[in-house]
Amino acid sequence: MSEEKKQTPEEIANNRYTTASKYWQAFYTNAQEELGFLQGDRQWNDQIKMMRVQNGQPVMTLNRIGTYIRNLNTRNRESVLKLKASADTSIADAQVDIVNAVLNKVSADSNLDTHLDSASYYQIANGIGYLRVGADYQHTYAFDQDVYVESIADPSTVYFDPSARGFLFEDANYCFVITKMTKDEYRSSVGKGGKIDEALKFSNRLSKAISPLTQSQDTIIVAEYYRKEYKSTKLLKYANPATGEVKVIDKSEIDSIPAEYLLVNEKQIDKCVITHSLFDGVEFHNTTELVGLTRIPVIPVVGEDVWLNGKREFFGAVKHAMDAQRMLNYTVSLSLEVADLQAKSPWIVDDSAINGYEDIYRNANAVNYAYLPYRKGSNPPQRNSVNTDITALMSLKTESGNDIQQIFGVFDSQLGDQSNEQSGVAINARNNAATKSTYVYKDNLLKAVKEVGKVIASIIPVYYNGRLIDVQSADGSSKRVMCNISSTDWYKIDVNESSNDKTQKQNLNQQLMQLSQAVPTAAPVLIDTILRNSDIADVESIVARVMTLLPPEVQQMTKNSKDMSPEQLKAALAAQEMQLNQTTQQMQDMQMQVQQLQQQNEQMKADNSLEEKKLQLEQMKAQLDYDIAQKQLLIKQTELEIESNLKMHEISLNEQKLQLETVGIQSDQMDI
């Protein structure tokens, strides 16, 4: 900053552009590559693609990334984001409806949803998109200006201050937005003071940047230049003794203070001033001070970001899935090539067998001939068949597809394929689990929209004070109120997220169908609501026919609701909601009772089972005791038999001994 003090504003702007373009060049180069990859044009390496084409090999691009990016973007589109202001003080509370009315008006007039879709697409695809808040006259003959929000069509034309550290660049000191216009538009914008030749040199310099804007003979490229400066001034605080209302103003606005207000405090400050100019490299044109702003009104919608080597890097979902997509393309191409080669196996022939038929066999792999002739007496030609199993390739293709799904957090069931989940609760649980992996995109989008709301609120006093604003009342009526807001510092800006009408109808129908299944008696009362929330052609005629089948009291209730005032209808709906809540509570109580009965039943079953097991154990014990007694009896019998045998054997031995003794005596007598 000290060096900039010695330079002219034009020199500062040129140097700042040089610094910013160098800083953002690498990111925007990668972003352009990723966008080209997303469109399917750059999913093959140029050299490999050229070589395969020259060799007649398939070069397939099965682009699944585009489907998944659109699915993630659709998740954001399904949400309706609404800016909402709440008051921090009692004074602000009286005017909070006016602030909300202006926020709604700006959102509606700007078609904010469309611009959010565009910024969110680039956020998800390559890591960053941009929203911009501005103001313009309502029409040619109007003096009032309206605030608007728009997305910057080409994010690569934005060059922010590299020294900014705020998540949403709220602390940036400058920002360039490169734009292209015809030379006639340039002359009309800058007047006679424009130096076209010098501007063309700067234009040529810009055209060499990463931005795809190119200069032609009839066009010129210039830069919108936002810059933040600080000017020393005195801050004055006035108060109305009668009402207690406080006004804080800059010294230059002292003439706007009514006489009944008294000065209660003052201090010297450095006031932030935001200016916007058209810069052609030579001088500034159409410089305008953006009163009320304290930040540059270009808000980034960040995808994922990380600080690496002192530099902030941005990336989207495409970056992570590029290798898996390349693998899928290569696997599909190789599978097709292998399958094609099986039909192009070479012929094994005796050259005499095809003499005169060489052209036929030369084209036999490309032309389906009805027959292939060969010379009589020769062996018939045969193919040198190659049976190549492509199962592994197909498995690899499936794995590559699964890898892409894991990276994006988007699975087959979310793309419309049949899944195992059947109930609405299970389906929602699966979708919620998948959404968490990519919630960073939704979260950062909400942060950007909230910052947009803060920027709009800060300039409401500048563009809408003294104008009549249509304010919507709680009962649905509208009234015109004079806008007179002294400061929006007393208001807190939030973003309310809700589903779009179609999604709300689908969710409501799903809940009503589940209620009808749980409480069949409620189905006749709910059938007309279910039908009206369905995408059925000529639904009213169908509802009219179905209504004739409903009970008279239900028909009367539906008829009465059409004749009710908004207040009566609101009260009736509240009563129905209370009754529905009571019914739901009764259902929950009944479900708890059923669960308790089931638990008691299971306990009784467990008790009966225990008695049965006890009886079985007693029977087993009795049988075991009987078996033991039998075994013991058998052992006793065996012991007795052994003892008897031993005694018999002893008697036999004694008898043999006696016999031997007798024989000995007789022998002795004979000897005598």
C-alpha positions, 0 to 999 in steps of 0.5 A, a space after each residue: 500500500 505504501 508503494 501505491 501511494 506514490 502511483 497514480 490511480 491508473 497505474 495502481 489499477 494496471 498493477 493490480 490487474 497484473 497481480 490479480 491475473 497472475 494469481 488467478 491464472 492457474 485456477 482458471 486454466 484448471 477450471 476451463 479444463 474441468 468444464 471441458 472435461 465435464 462436457 465430454 470434450 477433453 476426457 481423453 489425452 490428446 496424444 492417446 486419442 490421436 494414436 487410437 484413432 490412427 490405429 482404428 481403435 475405439 475412443 468411447 466417451 461414456 460421460 457420467 459426470 454430467 449426470 451427477 453434476 446435474 443431480 447435485 445442482 438439482 438438489 440445490 434447485 429443489 430448495 427455495 431460498 428466501 431472505 428474511 430480516 429480523 429486528 435487533 431493536 424495538 425501533 427496527 421491529 416497527 419497520 422489519 416488514 418493510 425490509 422484508 418487503 424490499 428483500 422479496 421485491 428484489 428477489 422476485 424482480 431479479 428472478 433470483 432462483 435462476 441466478 442461483 442455479 447458474 452460480 451453483 452450477 459453476 460452484 459444483 463443477 469447478 469450485 466457484 461461481 459469482 453473484 453480483 448486486 447492483 442498481 439500475 433505473 427502472 426504465 429510461 424515463 424513471 428517476 428511481 433505481 431498483 436493486 437487482 441481483 445477477 450471476 456473472 455468466 462467465 466466472 473466469 472473467 472475475 479477478 479478485 484481490 489476492 490479498 483477501 482472506 475473508 471466506 466470501 472476499 468481504 475484505 477485498 480491496 479491489 475486483 476486476 470483472 472483464 467485459 466485452 463490448 462493441 467499439 460503438 458501445 465503448 465510444 457511447 460509454 466513455 464519450 469523446 474522452 476515450 482514447 481508442 488506440 490506447 484502450 485497444 492495447 489494454 484490450 489485447 492484453 486482456 484477451 491474452 488472459 485466461 478469460 475466453 473473451 477474444 478481441 475482434 475488429 469490431 469489439 473491445 475488451 475493458 474491465 469493470 473495476 471495483 475498489 475500496 478506499 477509506 476517507 477520513 470523516 466525522 461520524 455524528 450521533 443524533 437522538 430525538 428526546 421525545 421518541 428516543 429514536 437515534 440517527 447515526 450519520 456522516 458529517 456530509 449528511 447533516 442537512 438531513 437531520 430534523 431540527 428536533 434531533 440533538 447531537 449526543 456524540 461524535 468521533 473521527 473515523 475512516 469511512 469505507 467508500 466503494 466505487 465502480 468504474 469502467 477501466 480501459 487501461 488508460 483512464 477511468 470512465 463512469 466512476 460511481 460511488 456505491 453509497 451504503 456499501 462496505 464491501 465490493 458487491 461481487 459475492 463468490 459462491 464457493 465449492 470446496 476450498 483449501 489453503 495450500 502453500 500460502 494460496 487459496 485453492 478452489 475445486 468442485 466435484 469434477 476434479 475428484 472424479 476425473 480419473 474414475 471417468 477416464 478409467 470408465 472411458 478406457 475400459 469401455 473402449 477396450 471392451 469394445 475393441 476386444 469384442 470387435 477383434 473376435 469378429 476380425 480374427 485372421 484367416 488361415 488359408 492355403 494360397 492356392 485355395 483362394 486363388 482368384 478370391 483374394 479380394 473377397 477374403 481381404 474384405 471378409 472381416 468388414 463385409 458379411 458375405 453370404 458365402 466364401 468360395 475356395 478352390 476345389 480340392 483344397 482345404 477350406 480356410 479357417 479362422 484363427 479364433 481368439 477367445 478373449 474373456 472380457 469378464 474382467 473388463 466388465 467388472 472393472 467398468 462396474 467398479 469405475 462406475 461405482 467409484 464415480 457414484 461414491 465420489 459424488 454421493 449419488 447412487 442408482 436409487 437417486 437416479 430413478 433406479 429400483 432400490 431395496 428401500 420401500 417405505 418413505 422413511 427408508 427412502 428419505 433416510 437413504 437420500 439424507 445419508 447420501 446428501 451429507 457427503 456433498 452438503 458443503 455445496 449447499 452450505 456454502 450456497 446458503 452463506 453466499 445468499 445470506 451475504 447477498 441479503 446483507 448487501 441488499 439490506 445495506 443499500 435499502 435506505 439509499 434506493 428505497 427511502 421516500 418510496 411506497 413499498 407494498 408490504 404483505 400482512 400476516 392475513 394475506 392482505 397488502 398495503 402500501 407503506 412509505 419506506 423511511 429506514 435510517 439504518 439497516 445495522 439493526 437488522 439480522 439477515 437470515 436465509 429460510 430454506 424450504 422445498 419447492 412446490 412440487 417437492 412439498 406436494 410429493 412429501 405431503 402426498 407421501 405422508 398422507 399415504 402413510 397415514 391412510 395405510 396406518 389409519 384406513 378410516 382416514 383414507 376417505 377424508 384424505 383422498 381429495 387432497 391426495 388427488 389434488 397434490 398429484 400430477 394428474 391431468 383433469 384432476 378436478 373432474 376426477 376429484 368430483 367423481 370420487 367425492 360422490 363416493 365419500 360420506 356426506 359429512 366429508 362432502 359437506 366439510 369440503 364444500 364449507 371450506 370453499 365458502 370460508 373466509 381466509 380467517 375461518 379457513 385458517 381456523 379450520 385448518 388449525 382445528 384439522 391440524 390439531 385433530 390430526 395431531 391428536 390422531 397421530 398421538 393416538 396412533 403412537 399410543 396404540 403403537 406403544 401398546 402394541 409394542 408392549 403387548 408384543 414384548 409381553 407375548 415374547 416374555 410369555 413365550 420365553 417363560 413357556 420355553 423356560 418351563 419346557 426346557 426345565 421339563 426336558 432337563 428333568 426328563 434328561 436327568 431321569 434318563 441319565 440316572 436310569 442309564 447310570 443305574 443300569 451301568 452300575 448294575 452291569 458293572 456289579 454283574 461283571 464283577 460277580 462273574 469275574 469273582 465266580 470265574 476266579 473261584 472256579 479257576 482256583 478250584 480247578 487249580 486245586 483239583 489239578 494239584 491234588 491229582 499231581 500229588 496223587 500221581 506222585 504218591 502212586 509213583 513212589 509206591 511202585 518204586 518201593 
